[in-house]
């Protein structure tokens, strides 16, 4: 065997393990407010940071050291102080924006906690049902996508569909399938106050949060329904249907797409957002691709298989997504030129 290759691979394993531990420490930083406490970029000692946050000093000291070793914090050895650079705070202490990365830190520990159940599924079949995922996962999904929905959906993304925007401005109808906690639906309701917006999701926990948020925001043109697409009446039809980051999760993707098509107005559009993955494994041999394969195994594929679905997976890729839409009866499937590092977009008509 090639000893240099063994050494190189051992180093890769340690780098990957270091990445997992860094995400674990980032989870602690997000949940305890340590990142937010460092957001001003000022240098601070671990002891002062502990006093500022009310946390146990020894834990804060070790966390600061670990985050500095990982390159997330800067450490001044002469003064013993730590600081969060502004460029890092832009991603770590910016909750509510479209560039906040904190959802990833909640997702990692939440998903990895299910590893023993996934081993069982590998051996016996089936999968992990949606209700088995904890509250941190629900929050993680919201943090990963919510900022983009609030800041980009109604403006930048739907600018690709001017005819749909015009109909929504003139009291049209929109449906968000798999709406989760409702951020996308609320973004539409705010942007198009004359339109009627409906969100549907089978997760009662998510729908409960969505309803509470909509009530708190005073959005009278918005409603949420617990259930699947079959619970949504076909009449009156919808000018826009959203399927955001969930087509690959579906237990019955073709049937769901056919049901969506039956609920679209004659000139209506299905707007699809899917993870930006390539059609070949080689296309996904990068950090984002590895992250998506992990999400796929620990959530997307397994929860689909748990319900008897095909387990399309997070890395379904544009060719498979396009083929699926066409098999469901959509005559026109158009890739949209929306800039995004993490997602790809399609408009399906007909």
C-alpha positions in Angstrom: 0.0 0.0 0.0 1.0 3.6 -0.6 2.0 5.0 2.8 1.7 8.6 1.7 -1.9 7.9 0.5 -2.7 6.4 3.9 -1.3 9.5 5.6 -3.2 11.9 3.4 -6.5 10.0 4.0 -5.9 9.9 7.7 -5.5 13.7 7.6 -8.7 14.0 5.7 -10.6 11.9 8.3 -9.3 14.2 11.0 -10.2 17.3 9.1 -13.7 15.9 8.6 -14.0 15.0 12.3 -12.7 18.5 13.1 -15.5 19.9 11.0 -18.1 17.9 12.8 -16.8 19.1 16.2 -16.7 22.7 14.9 -20.4 22.4 14.0 -21.1 21.0 17.5 -19.3 24.0 19.1 -21.2 26.3 16.7 -24.4 24.7 17.9 -23.4 25.7 21.4 -22.5 29.2 20.2 -25.9 29.7 18.6 -28.0 28.2 21.4 -26.3 30.1 24.2 -26.1 33.4 22.4 -22.3 33.5 22.4 -22.0 34.5 18.7 -24.5 37.3 19.3 -22.5 38.5 22.3 -19.5 38.7 20.1 -21.2 40.4 17.2 -19.7 43.9 17.9 -16.3 42.6 16.9 -14.6 43.9 20.0 -11.8 41.8 21.6 -12.9 40.3 24.9 -11.5 37.8 27.4 -13.3 34.5 27.9 -14.0 35.5 31.5 -15.5 38.8 30.4 -17.6 37.0 27.8 -18.8 34.6 30.4 -19.9 37.5 32.6 -21.5 39.2 29.6 -23.6 36.1 28.8 -24.2 34.8 32.3 -22.6 31.4 31.3 -20.3 29.2 33.2 -16.7 30.6 32.8 -14.9 27.2 32.3 -17.2 26.2 29.5 -16.9 29.6 27.8 -13.1 29.4 28.1 -13.0 26.0 26.4 -15.5 27.0 23.7 -13.5 30.1 22.8 -10.3 28.0 22.6 -12.0 25.5 20.3 -13.6 28.1 18.1 -10.2 29.9 17.8 -8.5 26.6 16.9 -11.1 26.0 14.2 -10.5 29.5 12.8 -14.0 30.8 13.7 -12.7 33.3 16.3 -9.5 35.3 16.3 -7.2 34.9 19.4 -4.6 37.4 20.6 -2.1 35.3 22.5 -0.5 38.4 24.1 -3.7 39.7 25.7 -5.6 36.4 25.8 -8.6 38.0 24.2 -10.9 36.6 21.5 -12.9 38.4 18.8 -15.4 37.6 16.1 -14.4 39.3 12.8 -17.1 41.3 11.1 -17.0 38.9 8.1 -17.7 36.0 10.3 -20.4 37.8 12.3 -22.1 38.5 8.9 -22.8 34.8 8.7 -22.9 33.7 12.4 -24.7 36.6 14.2 -27.2 37.8 11.6 -30.4 35.8 12.4 -33.3 36.8 10.2 -31.2 37.7 7.2 -30.8 35.8 3.9 -27.1 35.1 4.7 -27.4 33.7 8.2 -25.9 30.2 8.5 -27.0 29.4 12.0 -29.6 26.9 10.8 -26.8 24.6 9.7 -25.5 24.4 13.3 -28.8 23.3 14.6 -29.3 20.8 11.8 -26.1 18.9 12.4 -26.6 17.7 16.0 -30.3 17.2 15.4 -29.8 14.9 12.4 -26.8 13.0 13.8 -28.8 12.2 17.0 -30.9 9.9 14.8 -27.9 7.9 13.6 -28.8 4.7 15.6 -32.3 4.7 14.1 -30.9 5.1 10.6 -28.6 2.1 11.2 -31.7 0.1 12.0 -33.3 1.3 8.7 -30.3 0.3 6.7 -30.7 -3.2 8.1 -34.4 -3.6 8.2 -35.7 -1.1 5.6 -38.3 1.6 6.1 -37.0 4.9 7.5 -37.4 7.6 10.1 -40.9 9.3 9.9 -41.3 13.1 9.9 -42.7 13.2 13.4 -39.4 11.7 14.8 -37.4 14.9 14.0 -37.0 17.2 16.9 -37.9 20.9 17.4 -34.3 21.9 16.6 -34.7 20.4 13.1 -37.9 22.4 12.5 -36.1 25.6 13.7 -33.1 24.7 11.6 -35.1 24.5 8.4 -36.7 27.8 9.2 -33.4 29.5 9.9 -31.8 28.0 6.7 -34.6 29.2 4.4 -36.7 31.8 6.2 -34.5 34.8 5.6 -34.3 34.1 1.8 -38.1 33.8 1.6 -38.6 37.0 3.4 -36.0 39.0 1.5 -36.0 37.4 -2.0 -39.2 35.5 -2.8 -41.7 38.2 -3.6 -39.1 40.5 -5.1 -36.1 38.9 -6.8 -37.4 35.4 -7.4 -40.9 36.3 -8.6 -39.5 39.0 -10.8 -38.8 36.0 -13.1 -42.6 35.6 -13.4 -44.0 39.1 -14.1 -47.3 37.7 -15.3 -47.8 35.9 -12.0 -46.9 39.0 -10.0 -49.5 40.9 -12.0 -52.2 38.4 -11.1 -51.3 38.4 -7.4 -51.3 42.2 -7.3 -54.8 42.1 -8.8 -56.3 39.8 -6.1 -54.9 36.4 -7.4 -54.5 33.2 -5.4 -51.3 31.4 -4.3 -50.7 28.1 -2.6 -47.6 27.0 -0.7 -47.3 23.2 -0.6 -45.1 21.9 2.2 -45.2 25.4 3.8 -43.5 24.4 7.0 -43.7 27.2 9.5 -45.1 29.6 6.9 -42.3 32.0 6.1 -42.8 31.9 2.3 -46.6 32.2 2.5 -46.3 35.1 4.9 -43.8 36.8 2.5 -46.4 36.5 -0.3 -49.2 37.8 2.0 -47.2 40.9 2.9 -46.1 41.6 -0.6 -49.5 41.0 -2.2 -52.2 42.2 0.3 -55.0 41.8 -2.3 -54.1 38.2 -3.0 -55.5 35.1 -1.1 -52.6 33.0 0.2 -52.9 29.4 1.5 -50.2 27.2 3.1 -50.6 23.5 3.5 -48.3 21.1 5.4 -48.9 17.7 7.1 -46.8 18.6 10.1 -49.1 19.9 12.8 -46.3 21.4 14.8 -45.2 23.6 11.8 -48.8 24.6 11.0 -49.4 25.6 14.7 -46.3 27.9 14.5 -47.4 29.3 11.1 -50.9 30.1 12.3 -49.6 31.9 15.4 -47.1 33.9 13.4 -49.7 34.9 10.8 -52.1 36.0 13.5 -49.3 38.0 15.3 -48.5 39.7 12.0 -52.1 40.6 11.3 -52.1 38.9 7.9 -55.9 38.6 7.1 -55.3 37.4 3.6 -53.4 34.2 4.7 -54.6 30.8 6.0 -52.9 27.6 6.8 -54.2 24.0 6.4 -52.9 20.9 8.1 -52.8 18.1 5.6 -51.5 17.1 2.1 -52.4 18.6 -1.2 -55.5 16.4 -1.4 -57.0 18.5 1.4 -56.9 21.6 -0.8 -60.0 22.1 -2.9 -59.5 22.2 -6.7 -61.8 25.3 -7.0 -61.1 28.1 -7.2 -57.8 27.4 -8.8 -54.4 29.0 -8.0 -52.4 31.4 -10.1 -49.2 30.4 -8.3 -48.2 27.2 -6.5 -44.9 27.1 -4.5 -43.0 23.8 -3.9 -40.0 25.0 -2.0 -37.2 22.6 -1.0 -39.6 19.7 -0.6 -40.2 18.0 -4.0 -37.4 15.5 -3.2 -39.0 14.8 0.2 -42.3 13.7 -1.0 -43.7 10.2 -0.5 -45.7 10.4 -3.7 -44.0 13.0 -5.9 -45.8 12.2 -9.2 -49.2 12.0 -7.6 -48.5 15.2 -5.6 -47.4 17.1 -8.8 -50.5 15.8 -10.7 -52.7 17.1 -7.8 -50.9 20.5 -7.9 -51.4 20.7 -11.7 -55.2 20.0 -11.2 -55.4 23.0 -8.9 -53.6 25.5 -11.1 -55.4 28.1 -13.1 -55.1 27.7 -17.0 -52.2 30.2 -17.0 -51.0 29.3 -13.5 -47.4 28.5 -12.7 -45.7 26.0 -10.4 -42.6 27.5 -8.9 -40.1 24.9 -7.7 -37.0 25.4 -5.6 -34.6 22.5 -5.1 -31.1 22.1 -3.6 -28.4 23.0 -6.1 -27.0 19.5 -6.8 -25.6 18.1 -10.0 -26.8 15.0 -11.9 -23.6 13.1 -11.4 -21.8 12.2 -8.2 -18.7 14.0 -9.5 -20.7 17.2 -9.8 -21.4 17.0 -6.0 -17.8 16.2 -4.9 -17.6 19.4 -2.9 -18.5 20.6 0.6 -22.0 21.6 -0.4 -22.6 18.3 -2.1 -21.3 16.3 0.9 -23.6 18.4 3.1 -26.5 17.6 0.9 -25.8 13.9 0.8 -25.7 14.0 4.6 -29.0 15.8 4.8 -30.4 13.3 2.3 -29.5 10.2 4.3 -30.4 11.7 7.7 -33.6 13.4 6.7 -34.9 13.6 3.1 -34.4 10.1 1.8 -35.2 8.3 5.1 -38.5 10.2 5.8 -39.7 9.5 2.3 -38.9 5.8 2.6 -40.6 5.7 6.0 -43.9 6.6 4.2 -43.4 4.2 1.3 -42.0 6.8 -1.0 -39.2 6.6 -3.6 -36.6 8.5 -1.5 -35.5 10.8 -4.3 -32.9 12.4 -2.0 -31.5 15.9 -1.6 -29.2 15.5 -4.6 -31.9 14.5 -7.1 -30.4 16.9 -9.7 -31.9 19.0 -12.4 -32.4 16.2 -15.0 -34.4 14.0 -12.6 -36.5 17.0 -11.3 -37.3 18.1 -14.9 -38.2 14.5 -15.9 -40.5 14.2 -12.9 -42.3 17.4 -13.7 -42.9 16.4 -17.3 -44.1 12.9 -16.3 -46.7 14.7 -14.1 -48.1 16.4 -17.1 -46.4 19.8 -17.2 -45.8 20.6 -20.8 -43.3 23.4 -20.2 -40.5 23.1 -17.6 -38.2 26.2 -17.5 -35.0 26.5 -15.5 -35.0 30.0 -14.0 -31.9 32.1 -14.0 -32.0 33.0 -10.3 -28.6 33.4 -8.7 -28.1 31.2 -5.7 -25.2 29.2 -4.3 -27.4 26.7 -2.6 -30.6 26.3 -4.7 -31.9 25.9 -8.2 -35.3 27.0 -9.5 -37.9 25.9 -12.1 -41.2 27.2 -13.5 -43.6 24.5 -14.7 -46.7 25.3 -16.8 -49.4 23.5 -18.8 
